[in-house]
């Protein structure tokens, strides 16, 4: 019977770094898009 490796792979170490970076970029981009749309409605409604 072959021995099983005891070291965990990088995917099992918890939250992957690339996924965290992608999540941050999507959240920041979504908030910037929302702020831009809010600004458009604020400026359009005042005129």
Secondary structure, DSSP 8 states (H G I E B T S, - for coil): ------S--GGGSSS-HHHHHHHHHHHHHHHHHHHHHHHHHHHHHH-
